[in-house]
Amino acid sequence: MKPQRLNLKTDLYLLGFLALFAVTALFMGLTATHILLNTIYLGIALLLVALTYFLGLMFGLVANMVFIFGQGTIMVYQNVLADQTVSLVMIFWLLMPLALSVVFHGVAQTTLQLQTEITHLAESQDQYSAFDEATHLRTTVAYYEDAGVFLETSRRFSIPVSTIAIRLRYLGELRQLLSERNLRR
């Protein structure tokens, strides 16, 4: 998938998650008389979101379906056996954990895809870069690629060739010991 499209998808999932949480916050503010019930259901919703994040979408969906079944059972009990009307709070919390879990899973998946893409690009850049900006010299990767060409040319035309490659193993330690001026000499 193209990085720009993946960025857009990540942004849309993140905005959707933030919008759902804003709706949840507004709803909790509007139904402040049910603060304990809202707090319990918010905790359950966050637990379901965490389960979806850590254990995957399928486990999260199954956990949400178990929650919806339990919530539906409570609502049927209230309506049929206790002869009470089902409150708006119960209806809201019936589907909001599922929506939060699915949208947060989308945020997590697209973020992981972006991280994979960034890692792949960094590895490709290291592998294919042929010019070091700090030293203005060709890198050892480019040197080894070019060495084969020069050696073959030398053999074919009987031209003497001399080449040397020096790799400093402990360059980081040398930089700590020497000043920048002495290191550049």
C-alpha positions as CSV (number, residue, x, y, z in Angstrom):
1,M,0.0,0.0,0.0
2,K,1.3,3.5,-0.8
3,P,2.6,5.4,2.2
4,Q,0.4,8.5,1.6
5,R,-2.7,6.3,1.4
6,L,-1.6,4.5,4.6
7,N,-1.0,7.8,6.3
8,L,-4.5,9.0,5.4
9,K,-6.0,5.7,6.6
10,T,-4.1,6.0,9.9
11,D,-5.3,9.6,10.3
12,L,-8.9,8.7,9.6
13,Y,-8.9,5.8,12.1
14,L,-7.3,8.1,14.7
15,L,-9.8,10.8,14.1
16,G,-12.6,8.3,14.2
17,F,-11.3,7.0,17.6
18,L,-11.1,10.5,18.9
19,A,-14.6,11.3,17.7
20,L,-16.0,8.2,19.3
21,F,-14.3,9.2,22.6
22,A,-15.6,12.7,22.3
23,V,-19.1,11.3,21.8
24,T,-18.6,9.1,24.8
25,A,-17.4,12.0,26.9
26,L,-20.4,14.2,25.8
27,F,-22.8,11.4,26.6
28,M,-21.3,10.8,30.0
29,G,-21.6,14.5,30.7
30,L,-25.2,14.6,29.5
31,T,-26.2,11.6,31.6
32,A,-24.4,12.6,34.8
33,T,-27.2,11.1,36.9
34,H,-25.9,7.7,36.0
35,I,-22.2,8.4,36.8
36,L,-21.5,5.0,38.5
37,L,-23.1,3.0,35.6
38,N,-21.2,5.1,33.0
39,T,-17.9,4.7,34.9
40,I,-18.3,0.9,35.1
41,Y,-19.2,0.6,31.4
42,L,-16.3,2.9,30.4
43,G,-14.0,0.7,32.3
44,I,-15.4,-2.4,30.5
45,A,-15.1,-0.6,27.2
46,L,-11.4,0.3,27.9
47,L,-10.8,-3.3,28.9
48,L,-12.3,-4.6,25.7
49,V,-10.2,-2.1,23.7
50,A,-7.1,-3.3,25.4
51,L,-8.0,-6.9,24.8
52,T,-8.5,-6.2,21.1
53,Y,-5.1,-4.4,20.9
54,F,-3.1,-7.1,22.7
55,L,-4.9,-10.3,21.6
56,G,-6.1,-9.4,18.1
57,L,-9.3,-8.4,16.4
58,M,-10.9,-11.8,16.5
59,F,-10.5,-12.2,20.2
60,G,-11.7,-8.6,20.7
61,L,-14.8,-9.2,18.6
62,V,-15.6,-12.4,20.5
63,A,-15.1,-10.6,23.8
64,N,-17.3,-7.7,22.6
65,M,-20.0,-10.2,21.5
66,V,-19.9,-11.8,25.0
67,F,-20.3,-8.4,26.5
68,I,-23.2,-7.5,24.1
69,F,-24.9,-10.8,25.0
70,G,-24.5,-10.1,28.7
71,Q,-25.7,-6.5,28.3
72,G,-28.6,-7.7,26.2
73,T,-29.6,-10.3,28.8
74,I,-29.6,-7.5,31.5
75,M,-31.7,-5.3,29.2
76,V,-34.2,-8.1,28.5
77,Y,-34.4,-8.9,32.3
78,Q,-35.1,-5.2,33.1
79,N,-37.7,-4.8,30.4
80,V,-39.6,-8.1,30.7
81,L,-39.2,-9.4,34.2
82,A,-38.6,-6.2,36.2
83,D,-41.1,-4.2,34.0
84,Q,-38.7,-1.3,33.7
85,T,-37.9,0.7,30.6
86,V,-34.5,0.2,29.2
87,S,-32.5,3.4,29.8
88,L,-30.6,5.3,27.1
89,V,-27.4,4.6,29.0
90,M,-27.8,0.9,28.6
91,I,-28.5,1.2,24.8
92,F,-25.5,3.5,24.3
93,W,-23.1,1.2,26.1
94,L,-24.5,-1.8,24.1
95,L,-22.6,-0.8,21.0
96,M,-20.0,1.8,22.0
97,P,-17.3,-0.7,23.2
98,L,-17.6,-2.6,20.0
99,A,-17.1,0.6,17.9
100,L,-14.2,1.7,20.0
101,S,-12.5,-1.6,19.8
102,V,-12.8,-1.9,16.0
103,V,-11.7,1.6,15.3
104,F,-8.7,1.3,17.8
105,H,-7.7,-1.9,16.1
106,G,-7.6,0.0,12.8
107,V,-5.4,2.6,14.4
108,A,-3.0,0.0,15.7
109,Q,-2.8,-2.0,12.5
110,T,-2.2,0.9,10.2
111,T,0.4,2.2,12.7
112,L,2.2,-1.2,12.6
113,Q,2.1,-1.1,8.8
114,L,3.7,2.4,8.9
115,Q,6.4,1.2,11.3
116,T,7.1,-1.8,9.0
117,E,7.3,0.5,6.0
118,I,9.7,2.9,7.8
119,T,11.9,0.0,8.9
120,H,12.0,-1.3,5.3
121,L,12.8,2.1,3.9
122,A,15.6,2.6,6.5
123,E,17.1,-0.8,5.6
124,S,16.9,0.0,1.9
125,Q,18.5,3.3,2.4
126,D,21.4,1.8,4.3
127,Q,21.8,-1.0,1.7
128,Y,21.6,1.2,-1.4
129,S,23.1,4.4,-0.4
130,A,26.4,5.0,-2.2
131,F,27.5,8.4,-0.8
132,D,28.2,9.4,2.7
133,E,27.2,13.0,3.3
134,A,29.5,13.5,6.3
135,T,32.7,12.5,4.5
136,H,31.7,13.2,0.9
137,L,33.1,9.8,0.0
138,R,31.5,6.7,-1.5
139,T,30.4,4.1,1.0
140,T,31.9,0.7,1.4
141,V,28.8,-0.8,-0.2
142,A,29.4,1.2,-3.3
143,Y,33.1,0.4,-3.1
144,Y,32.6,-3.3,-3.0
145,E,30.1,-3.1,-6.0
146,D,32.6,-1.0,-8.0
147,A,35.6,-3.2,-7.0
148,G,34.3,-6.1,-9.1
149,V,34.2,-3.9,-12.2
150,F,37.7,-2.5,-11.7
151,L,39.2,-5.9,-11.0
152,E,37.6,-7.4,-14.1
153,T,38.8,-4.4,-16.2
154,S,42.3,-4.9,-14.8
155,R,42.3,-8.6,-15.7
156,R,40.8,-8.1,-19.2
157,F,43.2,-5.3,-20.3
158,S,46.3,-6.3,-18.1
159,I,46.2,-3.0,-16.3
160,P,47.6,-3.0,-12.8
161,V,45.1,-1.9,-10.2
162,S,45.7,-1.2,-6.5
163,T,42.9,-0.8,-4.1
164,I,42.5,-0.6,-0.4
165,A,39.6,-0.6,2.0
166,I,40.0,0.3,5.6
167,R,37.2,-0.4,8.0
168,L,37.6,1.2,11.5
169,R,35.9,-1.2,13.9
170,Y,35.9,1.1,16.9
171,L,35.1,4.5,15.3
172,G,32.7,5.4,18.1
173,E,35.4,5.0,20.6
174,L,37.9,7.0,18.5
175,R,35.4,9.8,18.3
176,Q,35.2,9.9,22.1
177,L,39.0,10.0,22.4
178,L,39.8,12.5,19.7
179,S,38.5,15.9,19.2
180,E,36.5,16.6,16.0
181,R,39.4,18.6,14.5
182,N,41.9,15.7,15.1
183,L,39.5,13.1,13.8
184,R,39.0,15.0,10.5
185,R,42.8,15.3,9.8
